[in-house]
Every structure is written in structure tokens, then in C-alpha cells.
């Protein structure tokens, strides 16, 4: 198949359903060979099934594309290693890693259990690091062997990671960590010919349908703003050779809107030139707050 990613080999995690499925299908339409990774778990992370991943593989083959399924746990060191090896054994190379897999265990902080915290941090944050770690090792070896590397990593954050989200402290913390990981990886891997970017999508998935039911409802007519397929074109372009000059960026995407999230940056400051006295701090902070932009509201909080 011809297209913007013709000949490229792509791994998409969590690709059995929702946004990940749309990524995998669009990569295939654009000529990529795709490794479809999915554990086939329930919304809360329970159970396992190879069915969802294999169903997407069959859809890709019906389109005339090439794909293989992988059902390894991407938050397990050996599982993430096998995922990368699946791409190498099936297609001989790896060019693009799309980290997308995740689930939610929403709870207010005062009610959240340690296990609910650990599970979400594990699948989202560790589940981004481990595939990235194994893929980066492969690309570094190729670069050190003087082989050409033109690789891409696209991570998946969230508006919750950018702004916070009431009732999703574990999820928001993991997604914010993914943003910091993206910036760090972009700086570290540039020398090897690898770009690293992140997206913060708003789309209908099993997770968002429950948390934001009214917002995610399917329209009876017209453009379906929350269709998960709306996210895929940006991700596929970021995975192409055309995006070589773009790295360390975070893109928000919702419906037909694409924007760049600027995130944290140095703001107004004041330097006394000496140690502050405690009684001086209140006035200084007041002036800084007056000069600083008002932060966007946390999701779930009505701006005052």
C-alpha cells in the first residue's frame, strides 16, 4: 500500500480498540506495516484476550495491508522487550512507536487505594517508559553501527495531564509524567535520529464514555467531534518522515482542532539579591501573581 508511511514499521500499544485501533488502521492505510499490541483487558484492567488485537490485524489485512498481533504486557520489562522483537522478527525493523495503552481506576484522592494508584501509574507511565526504553536501545545500536535512523515516538498524554482532573489524581499524575518523559526523551534521543512528541487527545473511548458521558455522546447527525478516528491523522503524520523537524512538542487534538500545548515555562520572577525574610514573602508573591497569567481550571472545577 502506498502513502505517507509506506514501508515504515509501526508498533501501536493498546491498539485493539478506541483511539489505538484508529491509529493502527490509518497507519496501514498510509502504507505502514503494523504491530497491533493489546492485552484485551476490560476497562478496569481485568482479564486478557487476544481477540481485539487479532480483529484489528484482520481488518488491516482486509485493507490490503500487513500486520501482526502482539498481546504482551507493555508495563512488564520482558513483555515490552518482546513487543519490540515482534516488529523485528515480523518485518525486520522498527521505525515508529506509538504509546497509547492505558486504563482508568477513578477515585477521589481521599478514597483512592494504594493499589488503584499503583495500577494506573504502572500501565500509563511505566507502560510508556518500557517500550520506549527497548525501542531506543534498538535505535541507538543502529545509529552506533552507522546505519540510518529516522525514527519516531508518539506518546499519549491527556488534558488531565496538562491541567489535572478531579477524581482522576492517579491518571492525571501519570499523564503529566508522560509529558516530562516526552521532553526528556526528545532531548536524549535526538542524537540517534529519533523524534519524540506527545498528544493530548479528546475523543470517545471506553474510558471517556464513562467519565464524560454527555460530552462524548454520539451526535445524531453531522460531524462526530469525539470520534476516535479524528486523532489518527496527526499521529500518522508525526510517525512519517515528513515530521523530522518536530520533536519535544505536545499537541492537543479534538475533532477538527489541532493546537500546541505550551505547558510549564518560566514566568514572572523577582530577585532580591539576598535571602528573603519571611515577612517579605507575602508582598513579593502577591506581585508575582498579579503579573502571572491565570491558570486554566482543573477539569471538573467550574472557573470562579
Short mmCIF file of the C-alpha atoms (twelve columns), coordinates in Angstrom:
data_MODEL
# 
_entry.id   MODEL 
# 
loop_
_atom_site.group_PDB 
_atom_site.id 
_atom_site.type_symbol 
_atom_site.label_atom_id 
_atom_site.label_alt_id 
_atom_site.label_comp_id 
_atom_site.label_asym_id 
_atom_site.label_seq_id 
_atom_site.Cartn_x 
_atom_site.Cartn_y 
_atom_site.Cartn_z 
_atom_site.pdbx_PDB_model_num 
ATOM 1   C CA . UNK A 1   0.000   0.000   0.000  1 
ATOM 2   C CA . UNK A 2   1.231   3.499   -0.824 1 
ATOM 3   C CA . UNK A 3   1.003   6.503   1.451  1 
ATOM 4   C CA . UNK A 4   2.929   8.864   3.687  1 
ATOM 5   C CA . UNK A 5   4.258   5.976   5.813  1 
ATOM 6   C CA . UNK A 6   4.904   3.467   3.019  1 
ATOM 7   C CA . UNK A 7   7.459   0.886   4.109  1 
ATOM 8   C CA . UNK A 8   7.652   2.062   7.708  1 
ATOM 9   C CA . UNK A 9   7.188   -0.398  10.561 1 
ATOM 10  C CA . UNK A 10  4.963   0.808   13.387 1 
ATOM 11  C CA . UNK A 11  4.127   -0.517  16.842 1 
ATOM 12  C CA . UNK A 12  0.900   0.752   18.406 1 
ATOM 13  C CA . UNK A 13  0.161   -0.234  22.004 1 
ATOM 14  C CA . UNK A 14  -3.419  -0.561  23.159 1 
ATOM 15  C CA . UNK A 15  -4.451  -0.858  19.527 1 
ATOM 16  C CA . UNK A 16  -7.304  -3.329  19.904 1 
ATOM 17  C CA . UNK A 17  -9.958  -0.702  20.497 1 
ATOM 18  C CA . UNK A 18  -10.680 3.017   20.518 1 
ATOM 19  C CA . UNK A 19  -8.009  5.552   19.619 1 
ATOM 20  C CA . UNK A 20  -5.270  2.920   19.269 1 
ATOM 21  C CA . UNK A 21  -7.324  0.902   16.798 1 
ATOM 22  C CA . UNK A 22  -7.852  4.012   14.667 1 
ATOM 23  C CA . UNK A 23  -4.107  4.729   14.740 1 
ATOM 24  C CA . UNK A 24  -3.306  1.207   13.560 1 
ATOM 25  C CA . UNK A 25  -5.841  1.304   10.735 1 
ATOM 26  C CA . UNK A 26  -4.726  4.715   9.476  1 
ATOM 27  C CA . UNK A 27  -1.054  3.755   9.586  1 
ATOM 28  C CA . UNK A 28  -1.948  0.724   7.472  1 
ATOM 29  C CA . UNK A 29  -3.900  2.888   5.010  1 
ATOM 30  C CA . UNK A 30  -0.800  5.054   4.710  1 
ATOM 31  C CA . UNK A 31  1.397   2.087   3.809  1 
ATOM 32  C CA . UNK A 32  2.909   1.116   7.156  1 
ATOM 33  C CA . UNK A 33  3.382   -2.408  8.452  1 
ATOM 34  C CA . UNK A 34  1.765   -2.528  11.873 1 
ATOM 35  C CA . UNK A 35  2.306   -4.443  15.091 1 
ATOM 36  C CA . UNK A 36  -1.037  -4.328  16.886 1 
ATOM 37  C CA . UNK A 37  -0.443  -4.652  20.621 1 
ATOM 38  C CA . UNK A 38  -3.317  -5.181  23.038 1 
ATOM 39  C CA . UNK A 39  -3.852  -7.266  26.163 1 
ATOM 40  C CA . UNK A 40  -7.572  -7.389  25.511 1 
ATOM 41  C CA . UNK A 41  -8.394  -6.415  29.091 1 
ATOM 42  C CA . UNK A 42  -11.571 -4.890  30.463 1 
ATOM 43  C CA . UNK A 43  -11.908 -1.195  31.220 1 
ATOM 44  C CA . UNK A 44  -10.579 -1.723  34.749 1 
ATOM 45  C CA . UNK A 45  -7.636  -3.790  33.523 1 
ATOM 46  C CA . UNK A 46  -9.076  -7.228  34.353 1 
ATOM 47  C CA . UNK A 47  -8.894  -10.304 32.129 1 
ATOM 48  C CA . UNK A 48  -6.941  -10.962 28.951 1 
ATOM 49  C CA . UNK A 49  -7.871  -11.821 25.396 1 
ATOM 50  C CA . UNK A 50  -6.035  -11.921 22.085 1 
ATOM 51  C CA . UNK A 51  -9.286  -11.249 20.247 1 
ATOM 52  C CA . UNK A 52  -9.209  -7.438  19.981 1 
ATOM 53  C CA . UNK A 53  -5.653  -7.284  18.615 1 
ATOM 54  C CA . UNK A 54  -6.280  -10.073 16.106 1 
ATOM 55  C CA . UNK A 55  -9.507  -8.454  14.928 1 
ATOM 56  C CA . UNK A 56  -7.604  -5.269  14.048 1 
ATOM 57  C CA . UNK A 57  -4.948  -7.340  12.278 1 
ATOM 58  C CA . UNK A 58  -7.660  -8.925  10.138 1 
ATOM 59  C CA . UNK A 59  -9.144  -5.502  9.359  1 
ATOM 60  C CA . UNK A 60  -5.741  -4.308  8.185  1 
ATOM 61  C CA . UNK A 61  -5.268  -7.388  6.023  1 
ATOM 62  C CA . UNK A 62  -8.711  -6.806  4.502  1 
ATOM 63  C CA . UNK A 63  -7.466  -3.336  3.529  1 
ATOM 64  C CA . UNK A 64  -4.541  -4.966  1.736  1 
ATOM 65  C CA . UNK A 65  -2.036  -4.104  4.464  1 
ATOM 66  C CA . UNK A 66  0.388   -6.072  6.612  1 
ATOM 67  C CA . UNK A 67  0.018   -6.523  10.367 1 
ATOM 68  C CA . UNK A 68  0.733   -8.899  13.211 1 
ATOM 69  C CA . UNK A 69  -0.772  -9.120  16.687 1 
ATOM 70  C CA . UNK A 70  1.110   -8.904  19.963 1 
ATOM 71  C CA . UNK A 71  -0.536  -9.469  23.340 1 
ATOM 72  C CA . UNK A 72  2.376   -8.782  25.681 1 
ATOM 73  C CA . UNK A 73  2.079   -6.625  28.792 1 
ATOM 74  C CA . UNK A 74  3.888   -3.394  27.878 1 
ATOM 75  C CA . UNK A 75  4.336   -2.465  31.555 1 
ATOM 76  C CA . UNK A 76  6.479   -5.590  32.070 1 
ATOM 77  C CA . UNK A 77  10.187  -5.402  31.181 1 
ATOM 78  C CA . UNK A 78  10.275  -8.689  29.282 1 
ATOM 79  C CA . UNK A 79  6.874   -8.098  27.695 1 
ATOM 80  C CA . UNK A 80  7.951   -4.716  26.323 1 
ATOM 81  C CA . UNK A 81  11.131  -6.298  25.018 1 
ATOM 82  C CA . UNK A 82  9.153   -8.990  23.237 1 
ATOM 83  C CA . UNK A 83  6.950   -6.313  21.687 1 
ATOM 84  C CA . UNK A 84  9.933   -4.678  20.001 1 
ATOM 85  C CA . UNK A 85  11.266  -8.090  18.987 1 
ATOM 86  C CA . UNK A 86  7.897   -8.874  17.381 1 
ATOM 87  C CA . UNK A 87  8.368   -5.953  14.998 1 
ATOM 88  C CA . UNK A 88  11.931  -7.011  14.201 1 
ATOM 89  C CA . UNK A 89  11.095  -10.666 13.625 1 
ATOM 90  C CA . UNK A 90  7.955   -9.957  11.579 1 
ATOM 91  C CA . UNK A 91  9.156   -7.018  9.493  1 
ATOM 92  C CA . UNK A 92  12.916  -6.714  10.049 1 
ATOM 93  C CA . UNK A 93  12.944  -3.226  11.550 1 
ATOM 94  C CA . UNK A 94  11.126  -0.687  13.714 1 
ATOM 95  C CA . UNK A 95  10.544  2.931   12.718 1 
ATOM 96  C CA . UNK A 96  7.665   4.205   14.859 1 
ATOM 97  C CA . UNK A 97  6.458   3.550   18.388 1 
ATOM 98  C CA . UNK A 98  3.023   4.837   19.399 1 
ATOM 99  C CA . UNK A 99  2.488   4.515   23.148 1 
ATOM 100 C CA . UNK A 100 -1.257  4.514   23.673 1 
ATOM 101 C CA . UNK A 101 -2.274  1.731   26.086 1 
ATOM 102 C CA . UNK A 102 -3.982  2.537   29.369 1 
ATOM 103 C CA . UNK A 103 -6.989  2.189   31.622 1 
ATOM 104 C CA . UNK A 104 -8.585  4.148   34.460 1 
ATOM 105 C CA . UNK A 105 -9.420  3.477   38.094 1 
ATOM 106 C CA . UNK A 106 -11.031 6.760   39.015 1 
ATOM 107 C CA . UNK A 107 -11.480 7.765   42.618 1 
ATOM 108 C CA . UNK A 108 -11.302 10.938  44.688 1 
ATOM 109 C CA . UNK A 109 -7.921  11.193  46.399 1 
ATOM 110 C CA . UNK A 110 -9.374  10.753  49.874 1 
ATOM 111 C CA . UNK A 111 -10.858 7.411   48.799 1 
ATOM 112 C CA . UNK A 112 -8.169  6.115   46.431 1 
ATOM 113 C CA . UNK A 113 -6.351  2.936   47.424 1 
ATOM 114 C CA . UNK A 114 -2.648  2.334   47.051 1 
ATOM 115 C CA . UNK A 115 -3.394  -0.409  44.527 1 
ATOM 116 C CA . UNK A 116 -5.539  1.909   42.393 1 
ATOM 117 C CA . UNK A 117 -2.714  4.430   42.365 1 
ATOM 118 C CA . UNK A 118 -0.049  1.839   41.536 1 
ATOM 119 C CA . UNK A 119 -2.070  0.146   38.797 1 
ATOM 120 C CA . UNK A 120 -2.736  3.336   36.846 1 
ATOM 121 C CA . UNK A 121 0.810   4.667   37.226 1 
ATOM 122 C CA . UNK A 122 2.101   1.290   36.087 1 
ATOM 123 C CA . UNK A 123 0.094   0.898   32.893 1 
ATOM 124 C CA . UNK A 124 0.319   4.518   31.754 1 
ATOM 125 C CA . UNK A 125 3.720   5.782   32.897 1 
ATOM 126 C CA . UNK A 126 5.753   2.587   33.157 1 
ATOM 127 C CA . UNK A 127 3.870   1.323   30.105 1 
ATOM 128 C CA . UNK A 128 5.269   4.278   28.174 1 
ATOM 129 C CA . UNK A 129 8.802   4.019   29.545 1 
ATOM 130 C CA . UNK A 130 9.430   0.325   28.900 1 
ATOM 131 C CA . UNK A 131 8.535   0.142   25.175 1 
ATOM 132 C CA . UNK A 132 10.413  3.428   24.702 1 
ATOM 133 C CA . UNK A 133 13.429  2.019   26.535 1 
ATOM 134 C CA . UNK A 134 13.614  -1.124  24.393 1 
ATOM 135 C CA . UNK A 135 12.946  0.742   21.139 1 
ATOM 136 C CA . UNK A 136 15.541  3.398   21.992 1 
ATOM 137 C CA . UNK A 137 18.142  0.713   22.668 1 
ATOM 138 C CA . UNK A 138 17.494  -0.767  19.227 1 
ATOM 139 C CA . UNK A 139 17.763  2.620   17.512 1 
ATOM 140 C CA . UNK A 140 20.938  3.518   19.403 1 
ATOM 141 C CA . UNK A 141 22.560  0.273   18.291 1 
ATOM 142 C CA . UNK A 142 21.659  1.019   14.691 1 
ATOM 143 C CA . UNK A 143 22.987  4.570   14.946 1 
ATOM 144 C CA . UNK A 144 26.260  3.400   16.506 1 
ATOM 145 C CA . UNK A 145 26.604  0.941   13.636 1 
ATOM 146 C CA . UNK A 146 26.356  3.927   11.254 1 
ATOM 147 C CA . UNK A 147 23.014  2.738   9.923  1 
ATOM 148 C CA . UNK A 148 20.465  5.441   9.031  1 
ATOM 149 C CA . UNK A 149 17.829  6.043   11.714 1 
ATOM 150 C CA . UNK A 150 14.736  8.158   11.103 1 
ATOM 151 C CA . UNK A 151 12.546  7.004   13.954 1 
ATOM 152 C CA . UNK A 152 9.518   8.398   15.752 1 
ATOM 153 C CA . UNK A 153 7.911   8.060   19.158 1 
ATOM 154 C CA . UNK A 154 4.420   9.409   19.795 1 
ATOM 155 C CA . UNK A 155 3.310   9.320   23.421 1 
ATOM 156 C CA . UNK A 156 -0.236  9.732   24.680 1 
ATOM 157 C CA . UNK A 157 -0.945  12.198  27.460 1 
ATOM 158 C CA . UNK A 158 -4.264  13.879  28.220 1 
ATOM 159 C CA . UNK A 159 -5.901  17.126  29.163 1 
ATOM 160 C CA . UNK A 160 -5.829  15.647  32.658 1 
ATOM 161 C CA . UNK A 161 -2.049  15.586  32.458 1 
ATOM 162 C CA . UNK A 162 -1.945  19.190  31.290 1 
ATOM 163 C CA . UNK A 163 -4.461  20.631  33.745 1 
ATOM 164 C CA . UNK A 164 -5.393  18.000  36.306 1 
ATOM 165 C CA . UNK A 165 -8.778  16.305  36.638 1 
ATOM 166 C CA . UNK A 166 -10.995 15.947  39.689 1 
ATOM 167 C CA . UNK A 167 -11.462 12.285  40.602 1 
ATOM 168 C CA . UNK A 168 -8.503  11.207  38.473 1 
ATOM 169 C CA . UNK A 169 -5.463  12.017  40.570 1 
ATOM 170 C CA . UNK A 170 -3.656  8.799   39.608 1 
ATOM 171 C CA . UNK A 171 -4.450  9.195   35.907 1 
ATOM 172 C CA . UNK A 172 -3.575  12.905  35.854 1 
ATOM 173 C CA . UNK A 173 -0.260  12.280  37.605 1 
ATOM 174 C CA . UNK A 174 0.650   9.509   35.159 1 
ATOM 175 C CA . UNK A 175 -0.277  11.615  32.146 1 
ATOM 176 C CA . UNK A 176 1.707   14.580  33.482 1 
ATOM 177 C CA . UNK A 177 4.669   12.266  33.949 1 
ATOM 178 C CA . UNK A 178 4.368   11.209  30.322 1 
ATOM 179 C CA . UNK A 179 4.786   14.849  29.283 1 
ATOM 180 C CA . UNK A 180 8.031   15.169  31.257 1 
ATOM 181 C CA . UNK A 181 9.204   11.835  29.847 1 
ATOM 182 C CA . UNK A 182 8.468   13.102  26.333 1 
ATOM 183 C CA . UNK A 183 10.548  16.252  26.759 1 
ATOM 184 C CA . UNK A 184 13.431  14.311  28.284 1 
ATOM 185 C CA . UNK A 185 13.398  11.582  25.650 1 
ATOM 186 C CA . UNK A 186 13.274  14.136  22.837 1 
ATOM 187 C CA . UNK A 187 16.448  15.743  24.178 1 
ATOM 188 C CA . UNK A 188 18.256  12.457  24.790 1 
ATOM 189 C CA . UNK A 189 17.333  10.588  21.603 1 
ATOM 190 C CA . UNK A 190 17.816  13.367  19.054 1 
ATOM 191 C CA . UNK A 191 21.442  12.315  18.613 1 
ATOM 192 C CA . UNK A 192 20.289  8.912   17.388 1 
ATOM 193 C CA . UNK A 193 17.849  10.211  14.771 1 
ATOM 194 C CA . UNK A 194 14.725  9.788   16.908 1 
ATOM 195 C CA . UNK A 195 11.995  12.376  17.462 1 
ATOM 196 C CA . UNK A 196 9.637   12.175  20.437 1 
ATOM 197 C CA . UNK A 197 6.327   14.014  20.647 1 
ATOM 198 C CA . UNK A 198 3.121   13.655  22.638 1 
ATOM 199 C CA . UNK A 199 -0.570  14.126  22.017 1 
ATOM 200 C CA . UNK A 200 -3.338  15.074  24.435 1 
ATOM 201 C CA . UNK A 201 -6.442  13.846  22.609 1 
ATOM 202 C CA . UNK A 202 -10.100 14.402  23.374 1 
ATOM 203 C CA . UNK A 203 -12.096 11.559  21.869 1 
ATOM 204 C CA . UNK A 204 -14.637 8.893   22.675 1 
ATOM 205 C CA . UNK A 205 -13.106 5.793   24.266 1 
ATOM 206 C CA . UNK A 206 -14.189 3.243   26.836 1 
ATOM 207 C CA . UNK A 207 -12.581 5.477   29.465 1 
ATOM 208 C CA . UNK A 208 -14.055 8.817   28.436 1 
ATOM 209 C CA . UNK A 209 -17.531 7.451   27.707 1 
ATOM 210 C CA . UNK A 210 -17.961 6.788   31.423 1 
ATOM 211 C CA . UNK A 211 -16.209 9.848   32.848 1 
ATOM 212 C CA . UNK A 212 -17.588 12.437  30.391 1 
ATOM 213 C CA . UNK A 213 -20.754 10.749  29.158 1 
ATOM 214 C CA . UNK A 214 -22.601 13.870  27.977 1 
ATOM 215 C CA . UNK A 215 -19.584 15.329  26.195 1 
ATOM 216 C CA . UNK A 216 -18.790 12.033  24.450 1 
ATOM 217 C CA . UNK A 217 -22.311 11.222  23.260 1 
ATOM 218 C CA . UNK A 218 -22.581 10.402  19.555 1 
ATOM 219 C CA . UNK A 219 -24.397 13.059  17.541 1 
ATOM 220 C CA . UNK A 220 -27.423 12.029  15.540 1 
ATOM 221 C CA . UNK A 221 -26.212 13.976  12.500 1 
ATOM 222 C CA . UNK A 222 -23.202 15.960  11.329 1 
ATOM 223 C CA . UNK A 223 -19.524 15.819  12.229 1 
ATOM 224 C CA . UNK A 224 -18.776 13.498  15.126 1 
ATOM 225 C CA . UNK A 225 -16.295 15.671  17.003 1 
ATOM 226 C CA . UNK A 226 -15.443 12.954  19.505 1 
ATOM 227 C CA . UNK A 227 -14.909 10.102  17.045 1 
ATOM 228 C CA . UNK A 228 -11.562 8.457   17.926 1 
ATOM 229 C CA . UNK A 229 -10.576 8.407   14.266 1 
ATOM 230 C CA . UNK A 230 -10.163 12.192  14.343 1 
ATOM 231 C CA . UNK A 231 -6.915  11.772  16.285 1 
ATOM 232 C CA . UNK A 232 -5.205  9.372   13.884 1 
ATOM 233 C CA . UNK A 233 -4.184  11.736  11.023 1 
ATOM 234 C CA . UNK A 234 -1.990  13.818  13.337 1 
ATOM 235 C CA . UNK A 235 -0.389  10.731  14.866 1 
ATOM 236 C CA . UNK A 236 0.286   9.174   11.472 1 
ATOM 237 C CA . UNK A 237 1.869   12.385  10.202 1 
ATOM 238 C CA . UNK A 238 4.046   12.554  13.331 1 
ATOM 239 C CA . UNK A 239 5.110   8.989   12.537 1 
ATOM 240 C CA . UNK A 240 6.107   9.850   8.974  1 
ATOM 241 C CA . UNK A 241 9.414   11.022  7.541  1 
ATOM 242 C CA . UNK A 242 7.816   14.430  6.924  1 
ATOM 243 C CA . UNK A 243 7.833   15.231  10.670 1 
ATOM 244 C CA . UNK A 244 11.608  15.004  11.099 1 
ATOM 245 C CA . UNK A 245 11.947  18.617  12.282 1 
ATOM 246 C CA . UNK A 246 9.296   18.297  15.016 1 
ATOM 247 C CA . UNK A 247 10.330  16.965  18.420 1 
ATOM 248 C CA . UNK A 248 9.638   17.607  22.079 1 
ATOM 249 C CA . UNK A 249 6.176   19.005  21.329 1 
ATOM 250 C CA . UNK A 250 2.752   18.341  22.815 1 
ATOM 251 C CA . UNK A 251 -0.284  18.547  20.550 1 
ATOM 252 C CA . UNK A 252 -3.879  18.760  21.686 1 
ATOM 253 C CA . UNK A 253 -6.350  17.341  19.205 1 
ATOM 254 C CA . UNK A 254 -10.143 17.346  19.360 1 
ATOM 255 C CA . UNK A 255 -12.423 16.883  16.366 1 
ATOM 256 C CA . UNK A 256 -11.031 19.138  13.636 1 
ATOM 257 C CA . UNK A 257 -8.899  21.213  16.026 1 
ATOM 258 C CA . UNK A 258 -5.138  20.769  16.443 1 
ATOM 259 C CA . UNK A 259 -3.232  23.017  18.832 1 
ATOM 260 C CA . UNK A 260 0.159   23.085  20.518 1 
ATOM 261 C CA . UNK A 261 0.154   22.961  24.316 1 
ATOM 262 C CA . UNK A 262 2.913   25.150  25.730 1 
ATOM 263 C CA . UNK A 263 2.864   23.679  29.237 1 
ATOM 264 C CA . UNK A 264 5.021   24.874  32.084 1 
ATOM 265 C CA . UNK A 265 7.527   27.663  31.385 1 
ATOM 266 C CA . UNK A 266 9.395   30.215  33.448 1 
ATOM 267 C CA . UNK A 267 7.075   33.044  34.427 1 
ATOM 268 C CA . UNK A 268 7.452   36.356  36.239 1 
ATOM 269 C CA . UNK A 269 10.198  36.451  38.845 1 
ATOM 270 C CA . UNK A 270 11.767  38.753  41.388 1 
ATOM 271 C CA . UNK A 271 15.335  38.580  42.684 1 
ATOM 272 C CA . UNK A 272 16.122  40.375  45.920 1 
ATOM 273 C CA . UNK A 273 19.813  39.608  45.582 1 
ATOM 274 C CA . UNK A 274 19.880  38.285  49.125 1 
ATOM 275 C CA . UNK A 275 17.982  35.880  51.363 1 
ATOM 276 C CA . UNK A 276 14.342  36.798  51.827 1 
ATOM 277 C CA . UNK A 277 12.849  37.496  55.218 1 
ATOM 278 C CA . UNK A 278 9.641   35.593  55.906 1 
ATOM 279 C CA . UNK A 279 7.621   38.775  56.361 1 
ATOM 280 C CA . UNK A 280 8.645   39.959  52.878 1 
ATOM 281 C CA . UNK A 281 7.355   36.895  51.040 1 
ATOM 282 C CA . UNK A 282 3.633   37.717  51.018 1 
ATOM 283 C CA . UNK A 283 4.075   41.030  49.228 1 
ATOM 284 C CA . UNK A 284 6.528   39.534  46.723 1 
ATOM 285 C CA . UNK A 285 4.242   36.611  45.898 1 
ATOM 286 C CA . UNK A 286 1.287   38.967  45.538 1 
ATOM 287 C CA . UNK A 287 3.154   40.974  42.900 1 
ATOM 288 C CA . UNK A 288 4.211   37.791  41.070 1 
ATOM 289 C CA . UNK A 289 0.628   36.508  40.968 1 
ATOM 290 C CA . UNK A 290 -0.567  39.863  39.660 1 
ATOM 291 C CA . UNK A 291 1.880   39.616  36.754 1 
ATOM 292 C CA . UNK A 292 1.317   35.924  36.005 1 
ATOM 293 C CA . UNK A 293 -1.424  34.586  33.712 1 
ATOM 294 C CA . UNK A 294 -4.361  32.909  35.415 1 
ATOM 295 C CA . UNK A 295 -4.005  29.133  35.042 1 
ATOM 296 C CA . UNK A 296 -6.697  27.173  33.234 1 
ATOM 297 C CA . UNK A 297 -9.146  25.425  35.537 1 
ATOM 298 C CA . UNK A 298 -8.679  21.802  36.510 1 
ATOM 299 C CA . UNK A 299 -11.129 19.510  34.696 1 
ATOM 300 C CA . UNK A 300 -14.188 19.104  36.877 1 
ATOM 301 C CA . UNK A 301 -13.863 22.512  38.521 1 
ATOM 302 C CA . UNK A 302 -16.050 25.429  37.462 1 
ATOM 303 C CA . UNK A 303 -13.868 28.545  36.996 1 
ATOM 304 C CA . UNK A 304 -14.667 31.208  39.570 1 
# 
